[in-house]
Amino acid sequence: MNIIETSSLGKAFGGREVLDGVSFAVKKGEVFGFLGPNGAGKTTTLRLLLGLLEPSEGEALVFGERLADREDLRRRVGVLLEHNGLFDQLSARENLDYYGRLYGVPELQRRISEILALTGLEERADSAVGTLSTGMKRKLGLGRALLHEPEILFLDEPSSGLDPEAQRMVRELINEVSGRESATVFLNSHNLDEVQRVCDTVAILDRGRLRAYDRVAALQENRGGVHFALTLADAGDITRAEGILASMEEVSRYWIEDGVITAVLLDGAAPAQVLARLVREGVLVEEARKTRRSLEEIYLDAVGSAEGGA
Amino acid sequence: MNPMLTVARKETAQLLHSRMSMITTAFLAMFFAFTAAPAVTMEDGSAAVLDQLLFSMVPVIGLFVGYIFASQIFLREKQQGVIETLLCTPLTVGELWLGKVLGATLLAWGMALGAAVLIIVVSGGNSGGLVLPSAPVIVHLAVVMPLFIAAGTGLLGLVQFILGLRQVQIVNVAVIFVLIFLLTFTRQLLNPETGITWPVVGGSFIAGVIVLGAVLVMGRLLNTERIVTSLP
């Protein structure tokens, strides 16, 4: 069942088109990663889904409806946008209390205590938000978005400004929300590592158009031919191995990172052919294994192909 | 609790936490009170002078305080981006606007009443005996003044919600002076030489209801996309 859906979604501001024909669907319980460079139209898409903007073309539906028209459905959605949605003069507890009342959260004080514990902010509960660090504010913003136990969580760069430990906490929270509470998560992010770790499905947007959209595993498997990584017994052989790979028609491209050569083969080519050639030329291969494309590669391919076609 | 009242309650609490707003508005109220109060003496007609002072000066104080509060609760939230999160909650944009207007009005009204008390006390101290305002003036301060403050705050909030920063700066000043002009004009129209009588207060009440009603109708101009895309 699709819980979030866009069809031919378009948006123009003053004649300038920022989004064009964007269609995707998110199933209930899925963690959906929405990727793209700055200015790609990610935030505009998010605002259209949340009912903050009106589409110029197509539809943006949540629970099969436009959120702009349905206050009751907005009660089932949690949102953490670029800004944390917090009031600096009020304490963390007062902020949560305010939002809890707006959402009609039952047993509010108990729930506030749970959220403060979850975000590790119990000791700063009565401090004015303006006195909290950037990371603490982000955590509190995330807690605020989870306060009313939403069925869908929209997150816009949730890890931005957080240290690695706090980023891990965000990932754990996303996993917990999507796992235990079966919530759907729409994650707008630049953080490819984060998206790779938590998302089931990914859409990549660039210059207002969808460039890639599929399950992460499918994107890693299906595009660009077989990838395999080679570790050589003698690091001194790397230059020679490079020369061999460059001369082989079966190899579409390769790169070296931390002493490991990753080669991408053309469709139909087998890793054994490459291995045999290397061994024949006297390069000792210590380890060879098939790998999957990283999300970074998929992302750069998608955005790069868009640039090439522009 | 009604969502609008929840918003009003939060706005009041937030303004009370904002030291800068409270100091600025308290200073404003005291400044007007101390500069105006010496006009009242124990001579004949001092009660009428006090009435005139309270009738015309105190609502202006309330409007200025509302003006300061409006930029705190409308423009600042818009600049900080908090407004987007609020528009994603079950609140309607109208409830959000009215809640903010109510919160700011209650506090501005309270500050203006404080200034009125200060004027009465200081003028009493100056003249050697406490002069009390007439019943129509008390009703004016209790009933009519909040209508004008609410209309002013509502209009300022509307402007700050739907316009960009530059337009806001220009239109805000215009709004506040038009309202002060309206207050003065109503007073002149109702022939103040006869003192602040019930018909004068009644006329002001009707003017206040009309202005507030017009502002509420203008509230239909509120549009979520406009609020989000006119961020300064």
Chai-1 contact restraints between the chains, C-beta under 6 A:
chainA,res_idxA,chainB,res_idxB,connection_type,confidence,min_distance_angstrom,max_distance_angstrom,comment,restraint_id
A,L50,B,C88,contact,1.0,0.0,6.0,A-B,restraint_1
A,L52,B,L87,contact,1.0,0.0,6.0,A-B,restraint_2
A,L52,B,T224,contact,1.0,0.0,6.0,A-B,restraint_3
A,L52,B,V228,contact,1.0,0.0,6.0,A-B,restraint_4
A,L53,B,E225,contact,1.0,0.0,6.0,A-B,restraint_5
A,E54,B,E225,contact,1.0,0.0,6.0,A-B,restraint_6
A,E71,B,P90,contact,1.0,0.0,6.0,A-B,restraint_7
A,R74,B,P90,contact,1.0,0.0,6.0,A-B,restraint_8
A,R75,B,P90,contact,1.0,0.0,6.0,A-B,restraint_9
A,V79,B,C88,contact,1.0,0.0,6.0,A-B,restraint_10
A,L81,B,E84,contact,1.0,0.0,6.0,A-B,restraint_11
A,L81,B,T85,contact,1.0,0.0,6.0,A-B,restraint_12
A,H83,B,G81,contact,1.0,0.0,6.0,A-B,restraint_13
A,G85,B,V82,contact,1.0,0.0,6.0,A-B,restraint_14
A,G85,B,T85,contact,1.0,0.0,6.0,A-B,restraint_15
A,F87,B,Q14,contact,1.0,0.0,6.0,A-B,restraint_16
A,Q89,B,Q14,contact,1.0,0.0,6.0,A-B,restraint_17
A,Q89,B,H17,contact,1.0,0.0,6.0,A-B,restraint_18
A,Q89,B,S18,contact,1.0,0.0,6.0,A-B,restraint_19
A,L90,B,Q14,contact,1.0,0.0,6.0,A-B,restraint_20
A,Y98,B,K10,contact,1.0,0.0,6.0,A-B,restraint_21
A,R101,B,T6,contact,1.0,0.0,6.0,A-B,restraint_22
A,L102,B,T89,contact,1.0,0.0,6.0,A-B,restraint_23
